[in-house]
């Protein structure tokens, strides 16, 4: 009874028969071929050079699959047992298509390199488990082929033409990342950090009640986040501007807006007014300089100019909140 409870549903590679090893290799080649085609489809528009490489690799995986099937038919007949990678312990898993769709060209190339390295190790281990000479030779040849794929994924940036194509794809990917995530997120962080300063600190100095101040900050931050998120998503569908999915931009803007406001609202959960206000002011200082750094890092705004704009604007809004709160 206890052996059934603790027995793993997955088998080890060493426990597989030669027929099952061939079946596992066939299903793995099928999966890898489909994954490479999914990479190609996802990257065709933004990274055509990398997409072409993945299509070529998918064709080669299909050729490997046919060779393995021919070997299985010769040795064991037409009925191939169902053995998949998820049935075997410690066998590397693959990402589903809905995660592949959001993968950058750089990440896809790195993932392909890791996949081919894992396939190379599998074929070496499988060949060592095989006694039939022709099967052992085939698995050894496939191990060499997978190693060459790994090298192809690693070396695809070599050569002046390839380097230029990869550099162009990477620049396009970075630009798309900035347009879809960084730009709306930065706008949201600026709005949330700066626009909520006045109501939060006005409430703080007017009431000197930390809980009431926290409620004001919470409502201002969440309200601003919802407003900014819907505004960003609704005003541009991204088809003409090329700024990407309106849902992703809206989420990026809305979440960062709420975070920007909550940063200096959360300290007012501390009951002591002086301590809470001191921490909130320190958080504001960090937020404003972080915004200046992001502008410089991603938007290529000169750091001193970004710092002057953000710190001056934030300081003016902060001063308004303090003055109104003490009126």
C-alpha positions as CSV (number, residue, x, y, z in Angstrom):
1,X,0.0,0.0,0.0
2,X,2.7,2.5,1.0
3,X,4.8,1.6,-2.0
4,X,1.9,2.7,-4.2
5,X,1.6,6.0,-2.4
6,X,5.3,6.9,-2.7
7,X,6.0,5.3,-6.1
8,X,6.8,8.0,-8.7
9,X,4.5,8.1,-11.7
10,X,7.6,8.9,-13.9
11,X,10.2,6.4,-15.0
12,X,13.9,6.7,-15.3
13,X,15.7,6.6,-18.6
14,X,17.5,3.5,-17.4
15,X,14.2,1.6,-17.0
16,X,13.2,2.2,-20.6
17,X,13.5,-0.6,-23.2
18,X,15.2,0.1,-26.5
19,X,11.8,0.4,-28.2
20,X,10.7,2.9,-25.6
21,X,13.9,4.9,-26.0
22,X,13.2,5.2,-29.7
23,X,9.6,6.2,-29.0
24,X,10.8,8.9,-26.6
25,X,13.2,10.2,-29.2
26,X,10.5,10.4,-31.8
27,X,8.1,12.3,-29.6
28,X,10.9,14.6,-28.5
29,X,11.9,15.4,-32.1
30,X,8.2,16.1,-32.9
31,X,7.9,18.5,-29.9
32,X,11.2,20.3,-30.7
33,X,10.2,20.8,-34.3
34,X,6.8,22.3,-33.3
35,X,8.5,24.5,-30.8
36,X,11.0,25.9,-33.4
37,X,8.1,26.6,-35.8
38,X,6.3,28.4,-33.0
39,X,9.4,30.5,-32.4
40,X,9.6,31.2,-36.1
41,X,5.9,32.3,-36.2
42,X,6.3,34.5,-33.1
43,X,9.4,36.2,-34.4
44,X,8.7,36.3,-38.1
45,X,7.6,40.0,-38.1
46,X,10.1,41.4,-35.6
47,X,13.1,39.1,-36.2
48,X,13.0,37.5,-39.7
49,X,16.6,36.5,-39.6
50,X,16.2,34.5,-36.4
51,X,12.8,33.1,-37.6
52,X,14.5,31.7,-40.7
53,X,17.1,29.9,-38.5
54,X,14.3,28.3,-36.5
55,X,12.5,27.2,-39.6
56,X,15.7,25.5,-40.8
57,X,16.2,23.8,-37.5
58,X,12.5,22.6,-37.5
59,X,13.1,21.0,-40.9
60,X,16.2,19.2,-39.6
61,X,14.3,18.0,-36.5
62,X,11.6,16.6,-38.9
63,X,14.4,14.7,-40.7
64,X,15.6,13.3,-37.5
65,X,12.1,12.2,-36.6
66,X,11.7,10.4,-39.9
67,X,15.0,8.5,-39.4
68,X,14.0,7.4,-35.9
69,X,10.6,6.2,-37.2
70,X,12.3,4.2,-40.0
71,X,14.5,2.6,-37.4
72,X,11.5,1.8,-35.2
73,X,9.6,0.2,-38.1
74,X,12.6,-1.9,-39.1
75,X,13.2,-3.2,-35.5
76,X,9.8,-3.2,-33.8
77,X,7.1,-2.7,-36.4
78,X,4.6,0.1,-37.1
79,X,3.1,0.5,-33.6
80,X,5.0,3.2,-31.7
81,X,4.3,3.2,-27.9
82,X,3.3,6.5,-26.4
83,X,6.4,7.7,-24.4
84,X,6.7,11.5,-24.0
85,X,9.2,13.6,-22.1
86,X,6.8,14.3,-19.3
87,X,6.7,10.6,-18.5
88,X,10.4,10.4,-17.9
89,X,12.1,11.6,-14.7
90,X,14.6,14.5,-15.0
91,X,13.8,14.9,-18.7
92,X,13.9,18.6,-19.6
93,X,10.5,20.1,-20.1
94,X,9.5,22.6,-22.8
95,X,7.6,25.9,-22.6
96,X,4.0,26.0,-23.9
97,X,3.1,28.1,-26.9
98,X,1.4,30.9,-25.0
99,X,4.8,31.6,-23.2
100,X,6.7,31.3,-26.4
101,X,4.6,34.0,-28.0
102,X,5.9,36.6,-25.6
103,X,9.6,35.6,-25.8
104,X,12.2,37.9,-27.2
105,X,14.6,36.9,-30.0
106,X,17.5,36.9,-27.6
107,X,15.6,34.6,-25.1
108,X,14.5,32.3,-28.0
109,X,18.0,31.9,-29.2
110,X,19.2,31.1,-25.7
111,X,16.4,28.7,-25.1
112,X,17.2,26.9,-28.4
113,X,20.8,26.5,-27.3
114,X,19.7,25.0,-24.0
115,X,17.2,22.7,-25.8
116,X,19.9,21.4,-28.2
117,X,22.4,20.8,-25.4
118,X,19.7,18.8,-23.5
119,X,18.9,16.8,-26.7
120,X,22.6,16.1,-27.2
121,X,23.0,14.7,-23.6
122,X,19.8,12.6,-24.1
123,X,21.1,11.0,-27.3
124,X,24.5,10.2,-25.7
125,X,22.7,8.5,-22.7
126,X,20.3,6.7,-25.0
127,X,23.1,5.4,-27.2
128,X,24.9,4.0,-24.2
129,X,21.7,2.1,-23.3
130,X,21.3,0.5,-26.7
131,X,22.9,-2.8,-27.8
132,X,21.8,-2.9,-31.4
133,X,24.6,-1.6,-33.6
134,X,22.5,0.3,-36.2
135,X,20.3,2.0,-33.5
136,X,23.4,2.9,-31.5
137,X,25.0,4.4,-34.6
138,X,21.8,6.4,-35.4
139,X,21.6,7.8,-31.8
140,X,25.2,8.7,-31.9
141,X,24.8,10.5,-35.2
142,X,21.8,12.4,-33.8
143,X,23.9,13.4,-30.8
144,X,26.4,15.0,-33.1
145,X,23.6,16.7,-35.1
146,X,22.1,18.2,-32.0
147,X,25.5,19.4,-30.9
148,X,25.8,21.1,-34.3
149,X,22.4,22.7,-33.7
150,X,23.6,24.0,-30.4
151,X,26.6,25.5,-32.1
152,X,24.4,27.0,-34.7
153,X,22.3,28.7,-32.1
154,X,25.4,30.0,-30.3
155,X,27.2,31.1,-33.5
156,X,24.3,32.6,-35.4
157,X,25.6,36.0,-34.6
158,X,29.0,35.4,-36.1
159,X,29.9,36.9,-39.5
160,X,29.4,40.5,-40.5
161,X,26.0,39.9,-42.2
162,X,24.6,37.8,-39.3
163,X,25.9,40.3,-36.7
164,X,24.2,43.2,-38.5
165,X,20.9,41.3,-38.8
166,X,21.0,40.2,-35.1
167,X,21.9,43.8,-34.0
168,X,19.0,45.1,-36.0
169,X,16.6,42.6,-34.5
170,X,17.8,43.3,-31.0
171,X,17.4,47.0,-31.5
172,X,13.9,46.5,-32.8
173,X,13.1,44.3,-29.8
174,X,14.4,46.8,-27.3
175,X,12.5,49.6,-29.0
176,X,9.3,47.5,-28.8
177,X,9.9,46.7,-25.1
178,X,10.3,50.4,-24.4
179,X,7.2,51.4,-26.3
180,X,5.0,48.7,-24.8
181,X,6.3,48.5,-21.2
182,X,8.8,51.2,-20.3
183,X,7.2,54.3,-21.7
184,X,3.7,53.7,-20.3
185,X,5.1,52.4,-17.1
186,X,7.4,55.4,-16.7
187,X,4.5,57.8,-17.4
188,X,2.4,55.9,-14.8
189,X,5.2,56.0,-12.2
190,X,5.7,59.7,-12.7
191,X,2.0,60.4,-12.5
192,X,1.5,58.2,-9.4
193,X,4.5,59.5,-7.6
194,X,4.0,63.2,-8.4
195,X,0.2,63.7,-8.6
196,X,-0.5,62.0,-5.3
197,X,2.0,64.1,-3.4
198,X,-0.3,67.0,-2.9
199,X,-3.4,65.1,-1.6
200,X,-1.4,62.8,0.6
201,X,0.7,65.4,2.3
202,X,-2.1,67.9,2.5
203,X,-4.2,65.3,4.3
204,X,-1.2,64.4,6.5
205,X,-0.5,68.0,7.7
206,X,-4.2,69.0,7.9
207,X,-5.2,66.0,10.1
208,X,-2.0,64.7,11.5
209,X,-3.9,61.4,11.6
210,X,-1.9,58.6,10.0
211,X,-4.8,56.3,9.3
212,X,-6.9,59.0,7.6
213,X,-3.8,60.0,5.6
214,X,-3.3,56.4,4.5
215,X,-6.9,56.1,3.4
216,X,-6.5,59.3,1.3
217,X,-3.3,57.9,-0.2
218,X,-4.7,54.5,-0.9
219,X,-7.8,55.9,-2.7
220,X,-5.7,58.4,-4.6
221,X,-3.2,55.8,-5.7
222,X,-5.7,53.1,-6.8
223,X,-8.0,55.7,-8.4
224,X,-5.1,57.2,-10.4
225,X,-3.9,53.7,-11.4
226,X,-7.3,52.7,-12.7
227,X,-7.7,56.0,-14.6
228,X,-4.2,55.9,-16.1
229,X,-4.6,52.3,-17.1
230,X,-7.8,52.7,-18.9
231,X,-6.6,55.9,-20.5
232,X,-3.5,54.3,-21.9
233,X,-5.3,51.2,-23.2
234,X,-8.2,53.2,-24.7
235,X,-6.4,56.0,-26.5
236,X,-4.2,53.9,-28.8
237,X,-4.8,50.3,-30.1
238,X,-1.2,50.1,-31.1
239,X,-1.9,49.1,-34.7
240,X,-0.7,52.3,-36.4
241,X,1.7,53.5,-33.8
242,X,3.3,50.1,-33.3
243,X,3.3,50.6,-29.5
244,X,2.1,47.1,-28.9
245,X,-0.8,45.5,-27.1
246,X,-3.1,48.2,-25.4
247,X,-3.8,45.7,-22.6
248,X,-0.2,45.3,-21.8
249,X,0.4,49.1,-22.0
250,X,-2.6,49.7,-19.9
251,X,-1.5,47.2,-17.2
252,X,2.0,48.6,-17.2
253,X,0.8,52.2,-16.8
254,X,-1.9,51.4,-14.3
255,X,0.2,49.2,-12.0
256,X,3.1,51.6,-12.0
257,X,0.8,54.6,-11.3
258,X,-0.6,52.8,-8.2
259,X,2.9,51.8,-7.1
260,X,4.1,55.3,-7.4
261,X,1.3,56.6,-5.1
262,X,1.4,53.7,-2.6
263,X,5.1,54.2,-2.1
264,X,4.6,57.3,0.1
265,X,1.1,56.3,1.3
266,X,2.1,53.0,3.0
267,X,4.4,54.6,5.6
268,X,1.3,56.1,7.1
269,X,0.3,52.7,8.4
270,X,2.8,53.6,11.1
271,X,0.8,55.1,14.0
272,X,3.5,57.7,14.8
273,X,2.9,60.7,12.6
274,X,6.5,62.1,12.7
275,X,8.1,58.7,11.9
276,X,5.6,58.0,9.2
277,X,6.1,61.4,7.6
278,X,9.8,61.1,7.7
279,X,9.7,57.7,6.0
280,X,7.2,59.0,3.4
281,X,9.5,62.0,2.5
282,X,12.5,59.6,2.2
283,X,10.4,57.3,-0.1
284,X,9.4,60.4,-2.3
285,X,13.1,61.3,-2.6
286,X,14.0,57.7,-3.8
287,X,11.0,57.6,-6.2
288,X,11.9,60.9,-7.9
289,X,15.6,59.9,-8.4
290,X,14.5,56.4,-9.6
291,X,12.3,58.1,-12.2
292,X,15.2,60.3,-13.3
293,X,17.4,57.2,-13.6
294,X,14.8,55.3,-15.7
295,X,14.5,58.3,-18.0
296,X,18.2,58.4,-18.5
297,X,18.6,54.6,-18.9
298,X,15.8,53.8,-21.3
299,X,14.6,57.1,-22.8
300,X,18.2,58.4,-23.2
301,X,17.3,61.7,-21.5
302,X,20.4,63.4,-20.1
303,X,20.5,62.5,-16.4
304,X,20.9,66.1,-15.0
305,X,18.0,67.3,-17.2
306,X,15.8,64.4,-16.1
307,X,16.7,65.0,-12.5
308,X,16.0,68.7,-12.7
309,X,12.6,68.2,-14.3
310,X,11.4,65.4,-12.0
311,X,12.8,66.7,-8.8
312,X,11.7,70.3,-9.5
313,X,8.2,69.2,-10.4
314,X,7.9,66.8,-7.5
315,X,9.2,69.4,-5.1
316,X,6.7,72.0,-6.3
317,X,3.8,69.5,-5.9
318,X,5.1,68.4,-2.5
319,X,5.3,72.0,-1.3
320,X,1.8,72.7,-2.5
321,X,0.5,69.7,-0.4
322,X,2.4,71.0,2.7
323,X,1.2,74.5,2.3
324,X,-2.5,73.5,1.7
325,X,-2.3,71.1,4.6
326,X,-1.0,73.8,7.0
327,X,-3.5,76.4,5.7
